[in-house]
Amino acid sequence: MKVKKYLFVLVVLLVFSFSLVIGNLVVQAPFPPPYVKFYVNQPLGYIPFVTPGGKVNVDIMIEMSGIPDDSSEGIVSWGMTVCVDPDVLELVRVVTGLVGYFLFDFAEWLPPPMEIQLNVIPPSPGAGCVVISEVLIPTPLGGAGDSWSGLKLATLQFKSKSDTQTCLIDLNNAEYMTPDGTWHAVDIVLDGQYGTSPSPVPEFPIGLALEILFIPVIIYIFWRSKQRKKLLH
């Protein structure tokens, strides 16, 4: 009887433990709004290698939620520092001010006159960090909100210097300004990767987890069946 009792308790504990694991894997709480996110656009999880001398385009995107359009919480300016390995990528130019770019599309919606000023402090010789910012002049009463989420902030055009050496595209000091002139740190910043994708973190397959979940139950049923056979004999 004691063995039977202990085995039952073990089964219950195992089932409970696996339930917690599966719950943590399946349930992922979204980032609560409002938030602003800057990230390097890389659908493959990295930016593919380019033959040395070729052009590498790096799109930096903005995503946001919970920020009303044309409001005091909206964005009228942004800035950041982008760092790369100068032995791998060499900055050629920074592109903004076109259709599909964040402040340009927002400015098109505003009454004229409205100017977009791009500021670029290029890397010093032998360095790989460029400081970029963009601002609306004059400052509107309300800034860009959720309707402009998902657009490009800027495209950094680099010349490839290697198609074998990987390079981090590091976004630092990412900020945005609201109409009152206050600068705010960006809530989420995701860097990029030039070259071969980093080793992915292995995912725990949910189907396998469910199968593992029932293993202790099957063992218990099998044990019970054996016990009944002994009693019958």
Residue frames as qw, qx, qy, qz and C-alpha x, y, z in Angstrom:
[[0.000, 0.884, 0.467, 0.000, 0.00, 0.00, 0.00],
 [0.308, -0.776, 0.098, 0.541, 2.84, 2.41, 0.79],
 [0.387, -0.115, 0.598, 0.692, 4.47, 1.79, -2.61],
 [0.178, 0.618, 0.685, 0.342, 1.15, 2.40, -4.31],
 [0.151, -0.917, -0.290, 0.228, 0.63, 5.64, -2.38],
 [0.362, -0.616, 0.289, 0.637, 4.12, 6.97, -3.12],
 [0.363, 0.136, 0.681, 0.621, 3.81, 6.13, -6.80],
 [0.095, 0.791, 0.582, 0.161, 0.51, 7.99, -7.03],
 [0.239, -0.884, -0.053, 0.397, 2.05, 11.08, -5.38],
 [0.424, -0.332, 0.501, 0.677, 5.00, 10.91, -7.80],
 [0.295, 0.454, 0.694, 0.475, 2.66, 10.80, -10.79],
 [0.043, -0.915, -0.398, 0.054, 0.73, 13.81, -9.52],
 [0.343, -0.755, 0.169, 0.533, 3.95, 15.80, -8.97],
 [0.418, -0.076, 0.619, 0.660, 5.27, 14.94, -12.43],
 [0.195, 0.663, 0.642, 0.333, 2.02, 15.92, -14.13],
 [0.167, -0.932, -0.223, 0.231, 1.94, 19.20, -12.18],
 [0.422, -0.555, 0.341, 0.631, 5.57, 19.97, -13.10],
 [0.351, 0.167, 0.670, 0.632, 5.04, 19.34, -16.80],
 [0.074, 0.823, 0.554, 0.101, 1.87, 21.44, -16.72],
 [0.246, -0.861, 0.001, 0.446, 3.90, 24.38, -15.40],
 [0.412, -0.276, 0.546, 0.675, 6.50, 23.93, -18.15],
 [0.253, 0.459, 0.710, 0.471, 3.89, 23.84, -20.89],
 [0.061, -0.899, -0.414, 0.130, 2.06, 26.81, -19.40],
 [0.298, -0.731, 0.189, 0.585, 5.23, 28.88, -19.44],
 [0.360, -0.061, 0.662, 0.654, 5.93, 27.89, -23.06],
 [0.153, 0.583, 0.716, 0.354, 2.44, 28.57, -24.38],
 [0.131, -0.929, -0.344, 0.036, 1.48, 31.68, -22.45],
 [0.511, 0.038, 0.007, 0.858, 3.60, 34.71, -23.32],
 [0.032, -0.827, -0.396, 0.398, 2.45, 38.03, -21.96],
 [0.476, 0.671, 0.210, 0.528, 2.65, 40.81, -24.58],
 [0.353, -0.027, -0.222, 0.909, 4.61, 43.97, -23.84],
 [0.007, 0.747, 0.598, -0.289, 2.04, 46.32, -22.24],
 [0.281, 0.610, 0.246, 0.699, 1.27, 49.49, -24.20],
 [0.537, 0.835, -0.093, -0.073, 2.17, 52.20, -24.62],
 [0.709, -0.394, 0.385, 0.441, 5.60, 51.38, -25.98],
 [0.451, 0.824, -0.263, -0.219, 8.06, 52.47, -28.68],
 [0.851, -0.172, 0.433, 0.242, 10.38, 50.01, -30.38],
 [0.329, 0.782, -0.440, -0.294, 13.37, 50.59, -32.68],
 [0.809, -0.160, 0.557, 0.097, 14.78, 47.56, -34.49],
 [0.033, 0.455, -0.690, -0.562, 16.86, 46.41, -37.44],
 [0.830, 0.292, 0.086, -0.468, 14.67, 44.87, -40.11],
 [0.104, 0.443, -0.874, -0.171, 16.01, 41.37, -40.86],
 [0.842, -0.004, -0.054, -0.536, 13.31, 38.86, -41.84],
 [0.808, 0.222, -0.542, 0.059, 15.88, 36.05, -42.03],
 [0.770, -0.610, -0.098, 0.157, 17.09, 36.78, -38.50],
 [0.524, -0.464, 0.284, 0.655, 20.25, 38.32, -39.97],
 [0.426, 0.813, -0.128, -0.375, 21.38, 40.40, -42.98],
 [0.946, 0.183, 0.177, 0.199, 22.99, 38.13, -45.60],
 [0.527, -0.431, 0.347, 0.645, 26.63, 38.48, -46.55],
 [0.526, 0.840, 0.068, -0.115, 27.45, 40.66, -49.54],
 [0.819, 0.243, 0.043, 0.517, 30.54, 40.33, -51.73],
 [0.417, -0.547, -0.043, 0.725, 33.21, 42.87, -50.70],
 [0.107, -0.071, 0.364, 0.923, 32.60, 46.15, -52.49],
 [0.181, -0.484, -0.735, -0.440, 28.87, 45.50, -52.72],
 [0.259, -0.398, 0.108, -0.874, 26.12, 47.55, -51.06],
 [0.300, -0.304, -0.865, 0.262, 24.51, 46.50, -47.78],
 [0.296, -0.492, -0.144, -0.806, 21.22, 48.24, -46.92],
 [0.264, -0.222, -0.811, 0.473, 20.22, 48.24, -43.26],
 [0.306, -0.571, -0.340, -0.682, 16.65, 49.42, -42.57],
 [0.121, -0.081, -0.702, 0.697, 15.95, 50.65, -39.05],
 [0.301, -0.504, -0.646, -0.488, 12.26, 50.45, -38.24],
 [0.187, -0.155, 0.484, -0.841, 9.90, 51.92, -35.66],
 [0.432, -0.400, -0.769, -0.251, 6.98, 50.15, -34.02],
 [0.081, -0.124, 0.489, -0.860, 4.73, 51.59, -31.36],
 [0.362, -0.477, -0.765, -0.239, 1.46, 50.98, -29.57],
 [0.371, -0.684, -0.540, 0.322, -0.78, 53.00, -27.27],
 [0.228, -0.353, 0.029, 0.907, 0.31, 56.41, -28.64],
 [0.397, 0.743, 0.491, -0.220, -2.56, 58.47, -30.09],
 [0.511, 0.417, 0.343, 0.669, -2.06, 60.17, -33.44],
 [0.091, 0.637, 0.104, 0.758, -1.41, 63.91, -33.48],
 [0.628, -0.725, -0.277, -0.059, -1.13, 63.98, -29.68],
 [0.180, -0.885, 0.380, -0.199, 1.19, 65.36, -27.00],
 [0.763, -0.371, 0.527, 0.055, 2.57, 61.82, -26.55],
 [0.833, 0.533, 0.127, 0.076, 3.38, 61.54, -30.26],
 [0.705, -0.275, 0.268, 0.596, 6.85, 61.63, -31.82],
 [0.330, 0.937, 0.032, -0.114, 8.30, 64.70, -33.56],
 [0.251, 0.778, -0.574, 0.054, 11.98, 63.74, -33.51],
 [0.973, -0.218, 0.066, 0.036, 14.19, 60.71, -33.00],
 [0.218, 0.802, -0.550, 0.086, 17.87, 59.92, -32.61],
 [0.953, -0.255, 0.160, 0.038, 20.32, 57.08, -32.00],
 [0.037, -0.711, 0.671, 0.206, 23.90, 55.89, -32.39],
 [0.969, 0.211, 0.025, -0.125, 24.56, 52.96, -34.71],
 [0.229, -0.707, 0.657, 0.125, 27.83, 51.06, -34.32],
 [0.962, 0.265, -0.035, -0.047, 29.36, 48.42, -36.60],
 [0.733, -0.361, 0.347, 0.460, 32.78, 46.85, -37.04],
 [0.273, 0.835, -0.204, -0.432, 34.61, 49.22, -39.45],
 [0.161, -0.411, 0.835, 0.329, 36.67, 46.29, -40.74],
 [0.330, 0.285, 0.898, 0.055, 33.46, 44.63, -41.93],
 [0.212, 0.786, 0.556, 0.167, 31.09, 47.46, -42.92],
 [0.294, -0.129, 0.030, 0.947, 31.88, 50.99, -44.12],
 [0.214, 0.723, 0.511, -0.412, 29.11, 53.61, -43.95],
 [0.345, 0.265, 0.484, 0.759, 28.35, 55.27, -47.30],
 [0.198, -0.290, -0.124, -0.928, 25.17, 57.27, -46.64],
 [0.126, 0.313, 0.791, -0.510, 22.04, 57.59, -44.51],
 [0.147, -0.274, -0.597, -0.740, 18.68, 57.73, -46.31],
 [0.095, 0.502, 0.700, -0.500, 15.46, 59.30, -44.95],
 [0.182, 0.502, -0.009, -0.846, 12.93, 61.80, -46.26],
 [0.256, 0.076, -0.748, -0.608, 11.16, 59.52, -48.73],
 [0.763, -0.165, -0.140, -0.609, 7.74, 57.89, -48.95],
 [0.886, -0.102, -0.451, 0.021, 7.65, 54.99, -46.49],
 [0.456, 0.129, -0.514, 0.715, 9.84, 56.75, -43.95],
 [0.294, -0.544, -0.693, 0.370, 8.40, 57.68, -40.58],
 [0.093, -0.590, -0.222, 0.771, 8.71, 61.46, -40.23],
 [0.029, 0.101, -0.525, -0.845, 8.35, 62.11, -43.97],
 [0.215, -0.408, -0.814, -0.353, 4.99, 60.35, -44.16],
 [0.242, -0.649, -0.581, 0.428, 3.82, 62.08, -40.98],
 [0.125, -0.427, 0.056, 0.894, 4.94, 65.51, -42.28],
 [0.048, -0.155, -0.682, -0.713, 2.96, 64.95, -45.50],
 [0.250, -0.605, -0.754, -0.060, -0.16, 64.82, -43.35],
 [0.281, -0.614, -0.321, 0.663, 0.65, 68.12, -41.58],
 [0.312, 0.925, 0.219, -0.004, -0.17, 71.59, -42.94],
 [0.657, 0.303, -0.033, 0.690, 2.77, 73.38, -44.62],
 [0.533, 0.629, -0.560, 0.082, 5.33, 74.74, -44.19],
 [0.847, -0.455, 0.268, -0.064, 7.08, 71.78, -42.61],
 [0.430, 0.685, -0.587, 0.044, 10.76, 70.86, -42.91],
 [0.959, -0.277, 0.005, 0.054, 12.50, 67.62, -41.98],
 [0.105, 0.842, -0.516, 0.114, 16.08, 68.05, -40.81],
 [0.977, -0.054, -0.151, 0.138, 18.42, 65.03, -40.87],
 [0.143, -0.862, 0.475, -0.108, 21.57, 65.29, -38.76],
 [0.977, 0.075, -0.135, 0.145, 24.43, 62.85, -39.29],
 [0.233, -0.821, 0.521, 0.016, 27.72, 62.76, -37.38],
 [0.861, 0.338, -0.375, -0.063, 29.77, 60.26, -39.40],
 [0.899, -0.362, -0.018, 0.246, 32.25, 57.85, -37.86],
 [0.119, -0.875, 0.429, 0.191, 35.71, 59.17, -37.17],
 [0.568, 0.534, -0.615, -0.116, 38.56, 57.48, -39.12],
 [0.315, 0.226, -0.896, 0.216, 38.93, 53.87, -38.05],
 [0.301, 0.072, 0.688, -0.657, 35.73, 53.96, -35.96],
 [0.085, -0.230, -0.882, -0.403, 32.36, 52.45, -36.70],
 [0.025, -0.597, -0.692, 0.406, 29.76, 54.55, -34.83],
 [0.040, 0.341, 0.343, 0.874, 27.49, 57.04, -36.59],
 [0.064, 0.418, 0.592, -0.686, 25.14, 59.41, -34.73],
 [0.049, -0.310, -0.601, -0.735, 21.90, 60.13, -36.57],
 [0.108, 0.476, 0.622, -0.612, 18.81, 62.14, -35.71],
 [0.032, 0.392, 0.589, 0.706, 15.83, 63.59, -37.51],
 [0.022, -0.446, -0.529, 0.722, 13.57, 66.43, -36.43],
 [0.176, 0.721, 0.585, 0.325, 10.46, 68.23, -37.69],
 [0.213, -0.327, -0.119, 0.913, 10.78, 72.03, -38.02],
 [0.243, -0.477, 0.454, -0.712, 8.75, 73.83, -36.77],
 [0.003, -0.023, -0.955, 0.297, 7.71, 71.48, -33.98],
 [0.418, -0.377, -0.549, -0.618, 4.03, 70.53, -34.48],
 [0.494, -0.418, 0.327, -0.688, 1.56, 70.60, -31.59],
 [0.900, -0.117, 0.330, -0.259, 0.95, 66.88, -31.95],
 [0.082, -0.542, 0.793, 0.265, 3.32, 64.08, -32.89],
 [0.602, 0.180, -0.671, -0.394, 3.13, 60.87, -34.91],
 [0.633, -0.262, 0.563, -0.462, 1.28, 58.01, -33.25],
 [0.657, -0.037, 0.752, -0.045, 0.17, 54.46, -33.95],
 [0.710, 0.645, 0.183, -0.216, -0.91, 55.13, -37.55],
 [0.410, 0.796, -0.445, -0.010, 2.75, 55.48, -38.52],
 [0.643, -0.444, 0.623, -0.047, 3.92, 52.35, -36.72],
 [0.847, 0.165, 0.485, 0.141, 5.86, 49.90, -38.86],
 [0.509, 0.855, -0.047, 0.084, 7.57, 52.48, -41.10],
 [0.768, 0.162, -0.167, 0.597, 11.29, 53.02, -41.66],
 [0.331, -0.863, -0.040, 0.379, 13.19, 55.50, -39.53],
 [0.123, 0.816, -0.464, -0.323, 16.24, 55.42, -41.79],
 [0.965, 0.232, 0.028, 0.122, 18.23, 53.24, -44.16],
 [0.326, -0.768, 0.477, 0.277, 21.95, 52.98, -43.55],
 [0.851, 0.513, -0.111, 0.004, 23.85, 52.10, -46.70],
 [0.544, -0.644, 0.496, 0.206, 27.18, 50.36, -46.10],
 [0.602, 0.568, -0.541, -0.147, 29.92, 49.03, -48.36],
 [0.968, -0.246, 0.047, -0.009, 30.76, 45.43, -47.59],
 [0.095, 0.778, -0.619, 0.050, 34.38, 44.80, -46.65],
 [0.109, -0.254, 0.955, -0.106, 33.92, 41.12, -45.82],
 [0.758, -0.038, -0.294, -0.581, 31.62, 38.26, -46.74],
 [0.695, -0.013, -0.702, 0.157, 33.01, 35.87, -44.14],
 [0.251, -0.032, -0.598, 0.760, 33.23, 37.91, -40.94],
 [0.224, -0.720, -0.642, -0.139, 30.00, 38.60, -39.05],
 [0.161, 0.203, -0.186, 0.948, 29.22, 41.97, -37.51],
 [0.100, -0.613, -0.690, 0.372, 26.80, 43.27, -34.88],
 [0.030, 0.529, 0.264, 0.806, 24.68, 46.24, -35.93],
 [0.367, -0.369, -0.646, 0.558, 24.42, 47.84, -32.51],
 [0.113, -0.732, -0.306, -0.598, 21.70, 50.43, -31.78],
 [0.456, -0.278, -0.513, 0.673, 22.59, 52.68, -28.84],
 [0.047, -0.305, -0.228, 0.923, 21.18, 55.77, -27.12],
 [0.043, -0.410, -0.719, -0.560, 17.85, 55.36, -28.93],
 [0.019, 0.415, 0.483, -0.771, 15.51, 58.23, -28.04],
 [0.099, 0.578, 0.592, 0.552, 12.46, 60.08, -29.32],
 [0.053, -0.099, -0.274, 0.955, 11.13, 63.57, -28.61],
 [0.061, 0.675, 0.733, -0.052, 7.55, 64.61, -27.90],
 [0.194, 0.774, 0.289, 0.529, 6.10, 68.04, -28.88],
 [0.417, -0.907, -0.059, -0.017, 6.95, 69.54, -25.47],
 [0.286, 0.804, -0.480, 0.201, 10.67, 69.10, -26.22],
 [0.637, -0.498, 0.555, -0.196, 11.17, 66.18, -23.82],
 [0.484, 0.414, -0.752, -0.171, 13.39, 63.30, -24.91],
 [0.844, -0.249, 0.314, -0.358, 12.38, 59.78, -23.93],
 [0.178, -0.384, 0.891, 0.165, 14.37, 56.54, -23.99],
 [0.660, 0.117, -0.527, -0.522, 12.98, 53.99, -26.45],
 [0.784, -0.328, 0.341, -0.401, 11.32, 51.11, -24.60],
 [0.900, 0.008, 0.420, 0.114, 12.53, 48.24, -26.81],
 [0.253, 0.793, -0.464, -0.302, 15.68, 48.28, -28.94],
 [0.925, 0.024, 0.372, 0.069, 16.66, 45.26, -31.06],
 [0.138, -0.658, 0.560, 0.485, 20.09, 45.13, -32.71],
 [0.833, 0.478, -0.115, -0.253, 20.89, 43.54, -36.04],
 [0.685, -0.358, 0.579, 0.260, 23.39, 40.99, -37.30],
 [0.524, 0.686, -0.373, -0.340, 25.34, 41.14, -40.55],
 [0.230, 0.420, -0.876, -0.054, 26.35, 37.74, -41.82],
 [0.479, -0.122, -0.865, -0.081, 25.51, 34.21, -40.73],
 [0.589, -0.606, -0.155, -0.512, 22.70, 34.00, -38.24],
 [0.196, -0.476, 0.729, -0.452, 23.68, 33.38, -34.60],
 [0.232, -0.071, -0.970, 0.007, 22.98, 29.85, -33.37],
 [0.512, -0.437, -0.253, -0.695, 19.24, 29.74, -32.66],
 [0.334, -0.257, 0.714, -0.559, 17.99, 28.90, -29.22],
 [0.214, -0.112, -0.938, -0.247, 16.45, 25.42, -29.50],
 [0.546, -0.224, 0.020, -0.807, 12.72, 25.45, -29.03],
 [0.256, -0.018, 0.920, -0.295, 10.97, 22.89, -26.85],
 [0.304, -0.141, -0.677, -0.655, 8.32, 21.29, -29.12],
 [0.541, -0.157, 0.309, -0.767, 4.86, 21.52, -27.61],
 [0.863, 0.064, -0.346, -0.361, 3.80, 18.21, -29.19],
 [0.603, 0.197, -0.700, 0.327, 6.69, 16.41, -27.53],
 [0.114, -0.259, 0.550, -0.786, 5.87, 18.10, -24.23],
 [0.743, -0.107, 0.043, -0.659, 2.33, 16.73, -24.35],
 [0.849, 0.116, -0.511, -0.064, 3.64, 13.24, -25.05],
 [0.362, 0.251, -0.683, 0.582, 6.08, 13.48, -22.14],
 [0.411, -0.292, 0.290, -0.814, 3.25, 14.74, -19.95],
 [0.876, -0.092, -0.080, -0.468, 1.37, 11.45, -20.38],
 [0.554, 0.342, -0.741, 0.162, 4.37, 9.17, -19.76],
 [0.070, -0.195, 0.776, -0.596, 3.95, 9.06, -15.95],
 [0.697, 0.057, 0.209, -0.684, 0.22, 8.47, -16.40],
 [0.809, 0.280, -0.454, -0.247, 0.89, 5.52, -18.74],
 [0.326, 0.320, -0.811, 0.366, 3.45, 4.11, -16.30],
 [0.361, -0.119, 0.592, -0.710, 0.94, 4.33, -13.46],
 [0.815, 0.155, -0.025, -0.558, -1.78, 2.64, -15.52],
 [0.690, 0.338, -0.639, -0.022, 0.62, -0.12, -16.54],
 [0.088, 0.276, -0.797, 0.530, 1.67, -0.65, -12.90],
 [0.585, -0.020, 0.390, -0.710, -1.96, -0.80, -11.78],
 [0.831, 0.247, -0.309, -0.391, -2.66, -3.39, -14.48],
 [0.503, 0.320, -0.774, 0.215, 0.21, -5.54, -13.26],
 [0.191, -0.191, 0.689, -0.672, -1.01, -5.30, -9.68],
 [0.748, 0.080, 0.129, -0.646, -4.52, -6.44, -10.67],
 [0.767, 0.291, -0.548, -0.164, -3.10, -9.43, -12.54],
 [0.232, 0.291, -0.817, 0.441, -1.19, -10.48, -9.42],
 [0.445, -0.071, 0.518, -0.727, -4.33, -10.24, -7.31],
 [0.818, 0.194, -0.143, -0.523, -6.31, -12.33, -9.81],
 [0.696, 0.292, -0.654, 0.057, -3.66, -15.03, -9.79]]
